[in-house]
């Protein structure tokens, strides 16, 4: 059967697969108005027919069109036809491999129609084909060789493209390219032997432009050719190739990529790219659904060039003058021209560990290869700038001003966050920043966090009635750098006479409520926010003395500790809408009773909604616990009671749906927002400031009143402020995207309330960075796609491809411009995707007005070589964009030309009307569909 795939038409595909999970009755209708669902069904059918006819197909749809889903559509139809089919997916790195696993589970559960025990299990609706993930080719070969020993061997294998670059390792080989080829050939033979000489039924290669340099002489190219094999010894019987930029740098890319998987002849005799695309490819343009029509990218993309200069920056100008003088006198670079300024223009690191001491200790992140050489670590002037910066910090206590850094920080860090700015949507604070120099990643992260610290510090001081110009506040900021000791010193005298948090927590504060964090000894911890660190309860693993607690950390602990009445504020409503609680536990602790509020609330809520067994309920009820009613039989409210009336109709309907039929999702959502509020957002600052102001407004007679009554008074105090609060905005934003986040971004099912959201507790900084050294990229992907931290994500090319970052963000900044238009498009494609924030805004507003745009920013240092770089790039990108879209452009000139005047005219701005014809559409004329029928049942 696998040798005769037969032909398919879109209406046949839609009988097995529903690409519109919002409409269970959806089916493809030929001639109907096009939709993303109909285009994806057409894509699957066309790819199937190409694979059936040519054994190779190239899916080159524009970024954000759902190429992964279409590939999975082909895979599931293959398993439907041949249940024991073996499929290999190769994706660039571990993060993208993980994304494939998430998409596979989602696709089968939500889009594959029939529980046939071939693809979808009748018993639980989950995927039948097992998955084996092996990040190295050696592990992949071993797993396939031992298939016979496994009771249920995998049918879907996933590995990394990066594994092709690591076959030789650090061996002292003179001919490493040859050694890589021989090692890959051995793996190839082992796999073919284990699969009885037939190879995989289907190989899917994601981000296939990684193979565009077939004749570049790299280890990866040599290993790939040996691993994929040749005409009579292919690793896969058929190969589906995915890339949004098949002609990434020049027309030869198309034949280079396809040449790994089919015989195209000698390079000089190969067909032109256009002929190859016509024969093997599907390429269509993305159409975003709007309020009244569909929109092409030209109707909502807005390119902006932000000029940064030394105006009103005398310190920056003086630093630059000293730097230029040292270039001449210390480095002797007068004859080297403008390029020596790369370190200053691209950005430098002003503090922290020595760059040369940076080592990649991350077992999950792949080291750089020639594809990632663009993320350069050092420039000619690196050491000079580092020495000057450290001397500057030693004198002035801060980093030297830098026009481009400063301009970027001003764009990324808001002027305000709290009640006065309640009208600004949260997504306006989300920024994706791409850089080329690894030091710039760290420096931008640090500077954005420092700007946020100033905003947070102002809020904290205002809560204590301390003016920003108060000498004590200035001393805390300039001398103590927002330190814990400095904060304790600042507020110590003002705390006299206020209520005791330890008393409210029902004890002496020794236990951590299950939410303490250990001290972060990471090499880049110096980049983080000092103010958010005030809320961390510090622990140490050795016998050293931990840093002192702060009023902030004690307050944060009170919101997590079950014996604290304040922890009730973070609990979901008893009915997951607005209901309160009437009972709590009292447990003997030594010689005195100790309250337990949240455990009682959880026991009641989870048992009422059928989420736990009777045995689990008993476990939540300590043996010596006494159930008591709250004073005066009152109902204790939580933040949900305050928020629910302010949600819009759709948001209230979502909570009602969960409460009535899916309480596990509601409980999971509660865990999600608790982690986000307490650890990964400015909500904790807002809550602390509310509580501080509340305590300071209480008359002395009520400062030590009954804790239950004081809690009720606090809830009443907050109720008056909830409408314009960050808490409400974060709650609503989290609610809008929670199910999509769970199904499309993270390995966390929406109804899995037991798993918890510990990942969010690690994201305590408003700005974070991702580079080849980052060990927690999946944490950053989760956080950036949530309304929580990080707000600003600074990344090198490691986040340039295959990563979805679109749920909350509509702004991308090219701090360091991409080397090619293809790279530039891949970067923008991280947020220009279907069903993301831009897509949502286009449905709500007309494109090109207000915030219904995707902003693409190119900051540059005015009247410098940096402006020449950006101007040259924009002119040439503008000239070739249409050819790139149609995969017919030639080589891209990377040289920088002096062209200051007028280059801004090449910036793209939204147009009212735009029509793009698909260059290589999905066609189903009589000669395009194999005459033999698809062998599987439909």
Buried (B, 14 or more C-beta within 10 A) or exposed (E): EBEEBBBBBBBBBBEBBBBBBEEEEBBBEEEEEEBBBBBBBBBBBBBBBBBBBBBBBBBBBBBBBBBBBBBBBBBBBBBBBBBEBBBBBBBBBBBBBBBBBBBBBBBBBEBBEBBBEBBBBEEEEEBBBEBBBBBBBBBBBBBBBEBEEEEEBBBBBBBBBBBBBBBBEEEEBEEBBEBBBBBBBBBBBBBBEBBEEEBBBBBBBBBBBBBBBBEEEBBBBBBBBBBBBEEEEBBBBBBBBBBBBBBBBBBBBBBBBBBBBBEBEEEEEBBEBBEBBEBBBBBBBBBBBBEEEBBBBBBBBBBBBBBBBBEEBEBBBEBBEBBEEBBEEEBEBEEEEBEBBBBBBBBBBBBBEEBEEBEBEBEBBBEBBBBBEBBBBBBBBBBBBBEBBBEBBEEEEBBBBBBBBBBBBBBBBBEEBBEEBBEBBBBBBBBBBBBBBBBBBBBBBBBBBBBBBBBBBBBBBBBBEBEEEBEBBEEBBEEBEBBBEBBBBBBEEBBEEBBEBBBBBBBEBEEEBEBBBEBBEEBBEEBBBBBBBBBBBBEEEEEEEEBEBBBBBBBBBBBBBBBBBBBBBBBBBBBBBBBBBBBBBBBEBEEEBBBBBBBBBBBBBBBBBEBBEEEEBEEBBBEEBEEBEBEEEBEBBBBBBBBBEBBEEEBBEBBBEBBEEBBBBBBBBBBBBBBBBBBBBBBBBBBBBBBBBBBBEBEEEBBBEEBBBBBBBBBEBBEEBBEBBBBBBBBBBBBBBBBBBBBBBBBBBBBBBEEBBEBBBBBBBBBBBBBBBBEBBBBBBBBBBBBBBBBBBBBBBBBBBBBBBBBBBBBBBBBBBBBBBBBBBBBBBBBBBBBBBBBBBBBEBBBBEEBBBBBBBBBBBBEBBBBBBBBBBBBBBBBBBEBBBBBBBEEBEEEBEEEEEEBBEBBBEBEEEBEBEBBBBBEBEEEBBBEEEBEBEB
